[in-house]
Amino acid sequence: MARKKLTTIHFIPVEVESKKEQKILVLYADEAATAQYLAGTINDDTRFTAFCIPTPNMSTDSMTILMEDGIPRKVFSITEE
């Protein structure tokens, strides 16, 4: 059986000064960064691809999607109070 390639996408709301300029930070973690994330060993050498996208009606929830061979397998959601 072949080993599955794990990757992760994180969606994180970003606080900005104006409510009209709401954004969400998208972080993509490749296989190595996902392994560090799952092991709790993220450090300054961990590499993510990051970019922001505007979102007009953003909630305060963060979401992480764990993917196996490019297929979503688990979703973690965190609500900010």
mmCIF file as gemmi writes it, N, C-alpha and C atoms, coordinates in Angstrom:
data_model
loop_
_atom_site.group_PDB
_atom_site.id
_atom_site.type_symbol
_atom_site.label_atom_id
_atom_site.label_alt_id
_atom_site.label_comp_id
_atom_site.label_asym_id
_atom_site.label_entity_id
_atom_site.label_seq_id
_atom_site.pdbx_PDB_ins_code
_atom_site.Cartn_x
_atom_site.Cartn_y
_atom_site.Cartn_z
_atom_site.occupancy
_atom_site.B_iso_or_equiv
_atom_site.pdbx_formal_charge
_atom_site.auth_seq_id
_atom_site.auth_asym_id
_atom_site.pdbx_PDB_model_num
ATOM 1 N N . MET Axp A 1 ? 0.841 -1.17 0 1 0 ? 1 A 1
ATOM 2 C CA . MET Axp A 1 ? 0 0 0 1 0 ? 1 A 1
ATOM 3 C C . MET Axp A 1 ? 0.896 1.246 0 1 0 ? 1 A 1
ATOM 4 N N . ALA Axp A 2 ? 0.596 2.179 -0.876 1 0 ? 2 A 1
ATOM 5 C CA . ALA Axp A 2 ? 1.388 3.404 -0.984 1 0 ? 2 A 1
ATOM 6 C C . ALA Axp A 2 ? 1.08 4.355 0.164 1 0 ? 2 A 1
ATOM 7 N N . ARG Axp A 3 ? 2.103 5.073 0.591 1 0 ? 3 A 1
ATOM 8 C CA . ARG Axp A 3 ? 1.957 6.063 1.652 1 0 ? 3 A 1
ATOM 9 C C . ARG Axp A 3 ? 1.183 7.263 1.12 1 0 ? 3 A 1
ATOM 10 N N . LYS Axp A 4 ? 0.236 7.756 1.896 1 0 ? 4 A 1
ATOM 11 C CA . LYS Axp A 4 ? -0.564 8.908 1.489 1 0 ? 4 A 1
ATOM 12 C C . LYS Axp A 4 ? 0.214 10.193 1.721 1 0 ? 4 A 1
ATOM 13 N N . LYS Axp A 5 ? 0.097 11.135 0.807 1 0 ? 5 A 1
ATOM 14 C CA . LYS Axp A 5 ? 0.738 12.442 0.929 1 0 ? 5 A 1
ATOM 15 C C . LYS Axp A 5 ? -0.24 13.382 1.629 1 0 ? 5 A 1
ATOM 16 N N . LEU Axp A 6 ? 0.165 13.889 2.817 1 0 ? 6 A 1
ATOM 17 C CA . LEU Axp A 6 ? -0.688 14.785 3.58 1 0 ? 6 A 1
ATOM 18 C C . LEU Axp A 6 ? -0.301 16.237 3.334 1 0 ? 6 A 1
ATOM 19 N N . THR Axp A 7 ? -1.301 17.073 3.095 1 0 ? 7 A 1
ATOM 20 C CA . THR Axp A 7 ? -1.112 18.509 2.974 1 0 ? 7 A 1
ATOM 21 C C . THR Axp A 7 ? -2.209 19.185 3.788 1 0 ? 7 A 1
ATOM 22 N N . THR Axp A 8 ? -2.036 20.475 4.069 1 0 ? 8 A 1
ATOM 23 C CA . THR Axp A 8 ? -2.993 21.197 4.906 1 0 ? 8 A 1
ATOM 24 C C . THR Axp A 8 ? -3.23 22.588 4.348 1 0 ? 8 A 1
ATOM 25 N N . ILE Axp A 9 ? -4.486 23.049 4.455 1 0 ? 9 A 1
ATOM 26 C CA . ILE Axp A 9 ? -4.82 24.428 4.133 1 0 ? 9 A 1
ATOM 27 C C . ILE Axp A 9 ? -5.467 25.039 5.376 1 0 ? 9 A 1
ATOM 28 N N . HIS Axp A 10 ? -4.973 26.216 5.797 1 0 ? 10 A 1
ATOM 29 C CA . HIS Axp A 10 ? -5.511 26.933 6.949 1 0 ? 10 A 1
ATOM 30 C C . HIS Axp A 10 ? -6.18 28.212 6.446 1 0 ? 10 A 1
ATOM 31 N N . PHE Axp A 11 ? -7.367 28.521 6.979 1 0 ? 11 A 1
ATOM 32 C CA . PHE Axp A 11 ? -8.073 29.768 6.681 1 0 ? 11 A 1
ATOM 33 C C . PHE Axp A 11 ? -8.188 30.545 7.997 1 0 ? 11 A 1
ATOM 34 N N . ILE Axp A 12 ? -7.566 31.738 8.067 1 0 ? 12 A 1
ATOM 35 C CA . ILE Axp A 12 ? -7.485 32.486 9.319 1 0 ? 12 A 1
ATOM 36 C C . ILE Axp A 12 ? -7.97 33.919 9.088 1 0 ? 12 A 1
ATOM 37 N N . PRO Axp A 13 ? -8.991 34.368 9.837 1 0 ? 13 A 1
ATOM 38 C CA . PRO Axp A 13 ? -9.426 35.755 9.685 1 0 ? 13 A 1
ATOM 39 C C . PRO Axp A 13 ? -8.329 36.714 10.13 1 0 ? 13 A 1
ATOM 40 N N . VAL Axp A 14 ? -8.201 37.835 9.41 1 0 ? 14 A 1
ATOM 41 C CA . VAL Axp A 14 ? -7.176 38.831 9.717 1 0 ? 14 A 1
ATOM 42 C C . VAL Axp A 14 ? -7.871 40.109 10.187 1 0 ? 14 A 1
ATOM 43 N N . GLU Axp A 15 ? -7.444 40.624 11.326 1 0 ? 15 A 1
ATOM 44 C CA . GLU Axp A 15 ? -8.009 41.881 11.82 1 0 ? 15 A 1
ATOM 45 C C . GLU Axp A 15 ? -7.4 43.044 11.047 1 0 ? 15 A 1
ATOM 46 N N . VAL Axp A 16 ? -8.257 43.921 10.57 1 0 ? 16 A 1
ATOM 47 C CA . VAL Axp A 16 ? -7.812 45.138 9.889 1 0 ? 16 A 1
ATOM 48 C C . VAL Axp A 16 ? -8.544 46.316 10.52 1 0 ? 16 A 1
ATOM 49 N N . GLU Axp A 17 ? -8.058 47.514 10.271 1 0 ? 17 A 1
ATOM 50 C CA . GLU Axp A 17 ? -8.63 48.705 10.899 1 0 ? 17 A 1
ATOM 51 C C . GLU Axp A 17 ? -10.073 48.96 10.475 1 0 ? 17 A 1
ATOM 52 N N . SER Axp A 18 ? -10.375 48.754 9.222 1 0 ? 18 A 1
ATOM 53 C CA . SER Axp A 18 ? -11.708 49.048 8.701 1 0 ? 18 A 1
ATOM 54 C C . SER Axp A 18 ? -12.499 47.764 8.49 1 0 ? 18 A 1
ATOM 55 N N . LYS Axp A 19 ? -13.747 47.775 8.943 1 0 ? 19 A 1
ATOM 56 C CA . LYS Axp A 19 ? -14.62 46.606 8.736 1 0 ? 19 A 1
ATOM 57 C C . LYS Axp A 19 ? -14.863 46.364 7.246 1 0 ? 19 A 1
ATOM 58 N N . LYS Axp A 20 ? -14.718 47.406 6.418 1 0 ? 20 A 1
ATOM 59 C CA . LYS Axp A 20 ? -14.939 47.277 4.982 1 0 ? 20 A 1
ATOM 60 C C . LYS Axp A 20 ? -13.785 46.553 4.3 1 0 ? 20 A 1
ATOM 61 N N . GLU Axp A 21 ? -12.666 46.39 4.984 1 0 ? 21 A 1
ATOM 62 C CA . GLU Axp A 21 ? -11.478 45.779 4.399 1 0 ? 21 A 1
ATOM 63 C C . GLU Axp A 21 ? -11.186 44.408 5.009 1 0 ? 21 A 1
ATOM 64 N N . GLN Axp A 22 ? -12.201 43.65 5.346 1 0 ? 22 A 1
ATOM 65 C CA . GLN Axp A 22 ? -11.986 42.35 5.953 1 0 ? 22 A 1
ATOM 66 C C . GLN Axp A 22 ? -11.231 41.423 5.009 1 0 ? 22 A 1
ATOM 67 N N . LYS Axp A 23 ? -10.314 40.635 5.59 1 0 ? 23 A 1
ATOM 68 C CA . LYS Axp A 23 ? -9.51 39.708 4.799 1 0 ? 23 A 1
ATOM 69 C C . LYS Axp A 23 ? -9.386 38.381 5.53 1 0 ? 23 A 1
ATOM 70 N N . ILE Axp A 24 ? -9.05 37.368 4.775 1 0 ? 24 A 1
ATOM 71 C CA . ILE Axp A 24 ? -8.764 36.066 5.364 1 0 ? 24 A 1
ATOM 72 C C . ILE Axp A 24 ? -7.385 35.631 4.864 1 0 ? 24 A 1
ATOM 73 N N . LEU Axp A 25 ? -6.568 35.151 5.772 1 0 ? 25 A 1
ATOM 74 C CA . LEU Axp A 25 ? -5.238 34.661 5.442 1 0 ? 25 A 1
ATOM 75 C C . LEU Axp A 25 ? -5.35 33.187 5.091 1 0 ? 25 A 1
ATOM 76 N N . VAL Axp A 26 ? -4.814 32.802 3.952 1 0 ? 26 A 1
ATOM 77 C CA . VAL Axp A 26 ? -4.812 31.404 3.521 1 0 ? 26 A 1
ATOM 78 C C . VAL Axp A 26 ? -3.375 30.909 3.599 1 0 ? 26 A 1
ATOM 79 N N . LEU Axp A 27 ? -3.156 29.838 4.358 1 0 ? 27 A 1
ATOM 80 C CA . LEU Axp A 27 ? -1.841 29.215 4.466 1 0 ? 27 A 1
ATOM 81 C C . LEU Axp A 27 ? -1.917 27.807 3.911 1 0 ? 27 A 1
ATOM 82 N N . TYR Axp A 28 ? -1.023 27.491 3.003 1 0 ? 28 A 1
ATOM 83 C CA . TYR Axp A 28 ? -0.93 26.139 2.465 1 0 ? 28 A 1
ATOM 84 C C . TYR Axp A 28 ? 0.329 25.496 3.016 1 0 ? 28 A 1
ATOM 85 N N . ALA Axp A 29 ? 0.184 24.335 3.621 1 0 ? 29 A 1
ATOM 86 C CA . ALA Axp A 29 ? 1.324 23.605 4.164 1 0 ? 29 A 1
ATOM 87 C C . ALA Axp A 29 ? 1.573 22.373 3.302 1 0 ? 29 A 1
ATOM 88 N N . ASP Axp A 30 ? 2.79 22.252 2.798 1 0 ? 30 A 1
ATOM 89 C CA . ASP Axp A 30 ? 3.13 21.064 2.011 1 0 ? 30 A 1
ATOM 90 C C . ASP Axp A 30 ? 3.286 19.862 2.954 1 0 ? 30 A 1
ATOM 91 N N . GLU Axp A 31 ? 3.744 18.761 2.428 1 0 ? 31 A 1
ATOM 92 C CA . GLU Axp A 31 ? 3.841 17.532 3.22 1 0 ? 31 A 1
ATOM 93 C C . GLU Axp A 31 ? 4.749 17.69 4.44 1 0 ? 31 A 1
ATOM 94 N N . ALA Axp A 32 ? 5.899 18.337 4.275 1 0 ? 32 A 1
ATOM 95 C CA . ALA Axp A 32 ? 6.839 18.509 5.388 1 0 ? 32 A 1
ATOM 96 C C . ALA Axp A 32 ? 6.253 19.426 6.458 1 0 ? 32 A 1
ATOM 97 N N . ALA Axp A 33 ? 5.661 20.542 6.053 1 0 ? 33 A 1
ATOM 98 C CA . ALA Axp A 33 ? 5.073 21.477 7.018 1 0 ? 33 A 1
ATOM 99 C C . ALA Axp A 33 ? 3.866 20.857 7.708 1 0 ? 33 A 1
ATOM 100 N N . THR Axp A 34 ? 3.077 20.062 6.995 1 0 ? 34 A 1
ATOM 101 C CA . THR Axp A 34 ? 1.934 19.378 7.606 1 0 ? 34 A 1
ATOM 102 C C . THR Axp A 34 ? 2.401 18.392 8.665 1 0 ? 34 A 1
ATOM 103 N N . ALA Axp A 35 ? 3.47 17.671 8.393 1 0 ? 35 A 1
ATOM 104 C CA . ALA Axp A 35 ? 4.008 16.727 9.385 1 0 ? 35 A 1
ATOM 105 C C . ALA Axp A 35 ? 4.442 17.473 10.644 1 0 ? 35 A 1
ATOM 106 N N . GLN Axp A 36 ? 5.084 18.631 10.462 1 0 ? 36 A 1
ATOM 107 C CA . GLN Axp A 36 ? 5.488 19.441 11.619 1 0 ? 36 A 1
ATOM 108 C C . GLN Axp A 36 ? 4.261 19.971 12.361 1 0 ? 36 A 1
ATOM 109 N N . TYR Axp A 37 ? 3.237 20.406 11.626 1 0 ? 37 A 1
ATOM 110 C CA . TYR Axp A 37 ? 2.002 20.911 12.231 1 0 ? 37 A 1
ATOM 111 C C . TYR Axp A 37 ? 1.335 19.83 13.074 1 0 ? 37 A 1
ATOM 112 N N . LEU Axp A 38 ? 1.2 18.631 12.528 1 0 ? 38 A 1
ATOM 113 C CA . LEU Axp A 38 ? 0.546 17.535 13.248 1 0 ? 38 A 1
ATOM 114 C C . LEU Axp A 38 ? 1.356 17.072 14.454 1 0 ? 38 A 1
ATOM 115 N N . ALA Axp A 39 ? 2.681 17.195 14.372 1 0 ? 39 A 1
ATOM 116 C CA . ALA Axp A 39 ? 3.55 16.788 15.483 1 0 ? 39 A 1
ATOM 117 C C . ALA Axp A 39 ? 3.718 17.91 16.51 1 0 ? 39 A 1
ATOM 118 N N . GLY Axp A 40 ? 3.212 19.104 16.196 1 0 ? 40 A 1
ATOM 119 C CA . GLY Axp A 40 ? 3.352 20.239 17.101 1 0 ? 40 A 1
ATOM 120 C C . GLY Axp A 40 ? 4.769 20.784 17.167 1 0 ? 40 A 1
ATOM 121 N N . THR Axp A 41 ? 5.516 20.626 16.074 1 0 ? 41 A 1
ATOM 122 C CA . THR Axp A 41 ? 6.92 21.049 16.06 1 0 ? 41 A 1
ATOM 123 C C . THR Axp A 41 ? 7.19 22.164 15.045 1 0 ? 41 A 1
ATOM 124 N N . ILE Axp A 42 ? 6.184 23.006 14.786 1 0 ? 42 A 1
ATOM 125 C CA . ILE Axp A 42 ? 6.382 24.129 13.857 1 0 ? 42 A 1
ATOM 126 C C . ILE Axp A 42 ? 7.432 25.073 14.437 1 0 ? 42 A 1
ATOM 127 N N . ASN Axp A 43 ? 8.379 25.495 13.598 1 0 ? 43 A 1
ATOM 128 C CA . ASN Axp A 43 ? 9.435 26.408 14.043 1 0 ? 43 A 1
ATOM 129 C C . ASN Axp A 43 ? 9.72 27.426 12.936 1 0 ? 43 A 1
ATOM 130 N N . ASP Axp A 44 ? 10.769 28.203 13.089 1 0 ? 44 A 1
ATOM 131 C CA . ASP Axp A 44 ? 11.1 29.247 12.106 1 0 ? 44 A 1
ATOM 132 C C . ASP Axp A 44 ? 11.47 28.689 10.734 1 0 ? 44 A 1
ATOM 133 N N . ASP Axp A 45 ? 11.82 27.416 10.648 1 0 ? 45 A 1
ATOM 134 C CA . ASP Axp A 45 ? 12.188 26.806 9.375 1 0 ? 45 A 1
ATOM 135 C C . ASP Axp A 45 ? 10.991 26.192 8.64 1 0 ? 45 A 1
ATOM 136 N N . THR Axp A 46 ? 9.833 26.13 9.289 1 0 ? 46 A 1
ATOM 137 C CA . THR Axp A 46 ? 8.642 25.57 8.659 1 0 ? 46 A 1
ATOM 138 C C . THR Axp A 46 ? 8.172 26.511 7.559 1 0 ? 46 A 1
ATOM 139 N N . ARG Axp A 47 ? 7.914 25.968 6.369 1 0 ? 47 A 1
ATOM 140 C CA . ARG Axp A 47 ? 7.549 26.786 5.208 1 0 ? 47 A 1
ATOM 141 C C . ARG Axp A 47 ? 6.072 26.606 4.851 1 0 ? 47 A 1
ATOM 142 N N . PHE Axp A 48 ? 5.389 27.736 4.694 1 0 ? 48 A 1
ATOM 143 C CA . PHE Axp A 48 ? 4.006 27.772 4.248 1 0 ? 48 A 1
ATOM 144 C C . PHE Axp A 48 ? 3.917 28.694 3.039 1 0 ? 48 A 1
ATOM 145 N N . THR Axp A 49 ? 2.964 28.441 2.16 1 0 ? 49 A 1
ATOM 146 C CA . THR Axp A 49 ? 2.609 29.392 1.118 1 0 ? 49 A 1
ATOM 147 C C . THR Axp A 49 ? 1.465 30.203 1.694 1 0 ? 49 A 1
ATOM 148 N N . ALA Axp A 50 ? 1.573 31.531 1.66 1 0 ? 50 A 1
ATOM 149 C CA . ALA Axp A 50 ? 0.571 32.38 2.306 1 0 ? 50 A 1
ATOM 150 C C . ALA Axp A 50 ? 0.118 33.502 1.384 1 0 ? 50 A 1
ATOM 151 N N . PHE Axp A 51 ? -1.173 33.799 1.466 1 0 ? 51 A 1
ATOM 152 C CA . PHE Axp A 51 ? -1.721 34.953 0.758 1 0 ? 51 A 1
ATOM 153 C C . PHE Axp A 51 ? -3.028 35.351 1.425 1 0 ? 51 A 1
ATOM 154 N N . CYS Axp A 52 ? -3.421 36.614 1.24 1 0 ? 52 A 1
ATOM 155 C CA . CYS Axp A 52 ? -4.677 37.12 1.789 1 0 ? 52 A 1
ATOM 156 C C . CYS Axp A 52 ? -5.687 37.306 0.669 1 0 ? 52 A 1
ATOM 157 N N . ILE Axp A 53 ? -6.951 37.071 1.004 1 0 ? 53 A 1
ATOM 158 C CA . ILE Axp A 53 ? -8.033 37.336 0.065 1 0 ? 53 A 1
ATOM 159 C C . ILE Axp A 53 ? -9.07 38.209 0.771 1 0 ? 53 A 1
ATOM 160 N N . PRO Axp A 54 ? -9.66 39.167 0.062 1 0 ? 54 A 1
ATOM 161 C CA . PRO Axp A 54 ? -10.708 39.992 0.675 1 0 ? 54 A 1
ATOM 162 C C . PRO Axp A 54 ? -11.976 39.159 0.846 1 0 ? 54 A 1
ATOM 163 N N . THR Axp A 55 ? -12.696 39.412 1.907 1 0 ? 55 A 1
ATOM 164 C CA . THR Axp A 55 ? -13.939 38.697 2.147 1 0 ? 55 A 1
ATOM 165 C C . THR Axp A 55 ? -14.935 39.671 2.768 1 0 ? 55 A 1
ATOM 166 N N . PRO Axp A 56 ? -16.041 39.962 2.096 1 0 ? 56 A 1
ATOM 167 C CA . PRO Axp A 56 ? -16.957 41 2.55 1 0 ? 56 A 1
ATOM 168 C C . PRO Axp A 56 ? -17.707 40.676 3.844 1 0 ? 56 A 1
ATOM 169 N N . ASN Axp A 57 ? -18.101 39.452 4.056 1 0 ? 57 A 1
ATOM 170 C CA . ASN Axp A 57 ? -18.886 39.09 5.241 1 0 ? 57 A 1
ATOM 171 C C . ASN Axp A 57 ? -18.198 37.983 6.009 1 0 ? 57 A 1
ATOM 172 N N . MET Axp A 58 ? -17.065 38.304 6.567 1 0 ? 58 A 1
ATOM 173 C CA . MET Axp A 58 ? -16.222 37.303 7.211 1 0 ? 58 A 1
ATOM 174 C C . MET Axp A 58 ? -16.694 37.015 8.628 1 0 ? 58 A 1
ATOM 175 N N . SER Axp A 59 ? -16.667 35.76 8.997 1 0 ? 59 A 1
ATOM 176 C CA . SER Axp A 59 ? -16.912 35.387 10.385 1 0 ? 59 A 1
ATOM 177 C C . SER Axp A 59 ? -15.579 35.432 11.12 1 0 ? 59 A 1
ATOM 178 N N . THR Axp A 60 ? -15.605 35.112 12.39 1 0 ? 60 A 1
ATOM 179 C CA . THR Axp A 60 ? -14.371 35.088 13.172 1 0 ? 60 A 1
ATOM 180 C C . THR Axp A 60 ? -13.856 33.666 13.333 1 0 ? 60 A 1
ATOM 181 N N . ASP Axp A 61 ? -14.343 32.756 12.529 1 0 ? 61 A 1
ATOM 182 C CA . ASP Axp A 61 ? -13.918 31.359 12.608 1 0 ? 61 A 1
ATOM 183 C C . ASP Axp A 61 ? -12.646 31.126 11.811 1 0 ? 61 A 1
ATOM 184 N N . SER Axp A 62 ? -11.769 30.289 12.361 1 0 ? 62 A 1
ATOM 185 C CA . SER Axp A 62 ? -10.596 29.8 11.633 1 0 ? 62 A 1
ATOM 186 C C . SER Axp A 62 ? -10.907 28.373 11.213 1 0 ? 62 A 1
ATOM 187 N N . MET Axp A 63 ? -10.339 27.94 10.109 1 0 ? 63 A 1
ATOM 188 C CA . MET Axp A 63 ? -10.588 26.587 9.641 1 0 ? 63 A 1
ATOM 189 C C . MET Axp A 63 ? -9.298 25.996 9.098 1 0 ? 63 A 1
ATOM 190 N N . THR Axp A 64 ? -9.076 24.729 9.365 1 0 ? 64 A 1
ATOM 191 C CA . THR Axp A 64 ? -7.953 23.988 8.81 1 0 ? 64 A 1
ATOM 192 C C . THR Axp A 64 ? -8.506 22.76 8.115 1 0 ? 64 A 1
ATOM 193 N N . ILE Axp A 65 ? -8.038 22.506 6.907 1 0 ? 65 A 1
ATOM 194 C CA . ILE Axp A 65 ? -8.443 21.323 6.153 1 0 ? 65 A 1
ATOM 195 C C . ILE Axp A 65 ? -7.214 20.443 5.964 1 0 ? 65 A 1
ATOM 196 N N . LEU Axp A 66 ? -7.285 19.219 6.461 1 0 ? 66 A 1
ATOM 197 C CA . LEU Axp A 66 ? -6.218 18.235 6.278 1 0 ? 66 A 1
ATOM 198 C C . LEU Axp A 66 ? -6.566 17.416 5.048 1 0 ? 66 A 1
ATOM 199 N N . MET Axp A 67 ? -5.647 17.388 4.084 1 0 ? 67 A 1
ATOM 200 C CA . MET Axp A 67 ? -5.912 16.667 2.844 1 0 ? 67 A 1
ATOM 201 C C . MET Axp A 67 ? -4.956 15.494 2.699 1 0 ? 67 A 1
ATOM 202 N N . GLU Axp A 68 ? -5.484 14.421 2.128 1 0 ? 68 A 1
ATOM 203 C CA . GLU Axp A 68 ? -4.698 13.213 1.885 1 0 ? 68 A 1
ATOM 204 C C . GLU Axp A 68 ? -4.725 12.967 0.381 1 0 ? 68 A 1
ATOM 205 N N . ASP Axp A 69 ? -3.565 13.035 -0.252 1 0 ? 69 A 1
ATOM 206 C CA . ASP Axp A 69 ? -3.473 12.94 -1.705 1 0 ? 69 A 1
ATOM 207 C C . ASP Axp A 69 ? -4.411 13.922 -2.403 1 0 ? 69 A 1
ATOM 208 N N . GLY Axp A 70 ? -4.502 15.141 -1.836 1 0 ? 70 A 1
ATOM 209 C CA . GLY Axp A 70 ? -5.319 16.193 -2.432 1 0 ? 70 A 1
ATOM 210 C C . GLY Axp A 70 ? -6.802 16.102 -2.128 1 0 ? 70 A 1
ATOM 211 N N . ILE Axp A 71 ? -7.223 15.125 -1.322 1 0 ? 71 A 1
ATOM 212 C CA . ILE Axp A 71 ? -8.636 14.949 -0.983 1 0 ? 71 A 1
ATOM 213 C C . ILE Axp A 71 ? -8.851 15.369 0.472 1 0 ? 71 A 1
ATOM 214 N N . PRO Axp A 72 ? -9.783 16.293 0.739 1 0 ? 72 A 1
ATOM 215 C CA . PRO Axp A 72 ? -10.04 16.695 2.125 1 0 ? 72 A 1
ATOM 216 C C . PRO Axp A 72 ? -10.46 15.494 2.974 1 0 ? 72 A 1
ATOM 217 N N . ARG Axp A 73 ? -9.803 15.313 4.119 1 0 ? 73 A 1
ATOM 218 C CA . ARG Axp A 73 ? -10.085 14.183 5.012 1 0 ? 73 A 1
ATOM 219 C C . ARG Axp A 73 ? -10.601 14.614 6.371 1 0 ? 73 A 1
ATOM 220 N N . LYS Axp A 74 ? -10.184 15.8 6.846 1 0 ? 74 A 1
ATOM 221 C CA . LYS Axp A 74 ? -10.619 16.263 8.151 1 0 ? 74 A 1
ATOM 222 C C . LYS Axp A 74 ? -10.63 17.78 8.157 1 0 ? 74 A 1
ATOM 223 N N . VAL Axp A 75 ? -11.645 18.362 8.801 1 0 ? 75 A 1
ATOM 224 C CA . VAL Axp A 75 ? -11.769 19.81 8.906 1 0 ? 75 A 1
ATOM 225 C C . VAL Axp A 75 ? -11.792 20.173 10.386 1 0 ? 75 A 1
ATOM 226 N N . PHE Axp A 76 ? -10.916 21.1 10.776 1 0 ? 76 A 1
ATOM 227 C CA . PHE Axp A 76 ? -10.886 21.624 12.134 1 0 ? 76 A 1
ATOM 228 C C . PHE Axp A 76 ? -11.404 23.051 12.072 1 0 ? 76 A 1
ATOM 229 N N . SER Axp A 77 ? -12.338 23.413 12.931 1 0 ? 77 A 1
ATOM 230 C CA . SER Axp A 77 ? -12.847 24.769 12.961 1 0 ? 77 A 1
ATOM 231 C C . SER Axp A 77 ? -12.701 25.311 14.372 1 0 ? 77 A 1
ATOM 232 N N . ILE Axp A 78 ? -12.237 26.569 14.476 1 0 ? 78 A 1
ATOM 233 C CA . ILE Axp A 78 ? -12.039 27.216 15.765 1 0 ? 78 A 1
ATOM 234 C C . ILE Axp A 78 ? -12.788 28.539 15.725 1 0 ? 78 A 1
ATOM 235 N N . THR Axp A 79 ? -13.7 28.746 16.661 1 0 ? 79 A 1
ATOM 236 C CA . THR Axp A 79 ? -14.435 29.988 16.743 1 0 ? 79 A 1
ATOM 237 C C . THR Axp A 79 ? -13.763 30.929 17.719 1 0 ? 79 A 1
ATOM 238 N N . GLU Axp A 80 ? -13.473 32.13 17.243 1 0 ? 80 A 1
ATOM 239 C CA . GLU Axp A 80 ? -12.874 33.167 18.091 1 0 ? 80 A 1
ATOM 240 C C . GLU Axp A 80 ? -13.996 33.879 18.826 1 0 ? 80 A 1
ATOM 241 N N . GLU Axp A 81 ? -13.824 34.098 20.091 1 0 ? 81 A 1
ATOM 242 C CA . GLU Axp A 81 ? -14.829 34.801 20.902 1 0 ? 81 A 1
ATOM 243 C C . GLU Axp A 81 ? -14.495 36.252 21.011 1 0 ? 81 A 1
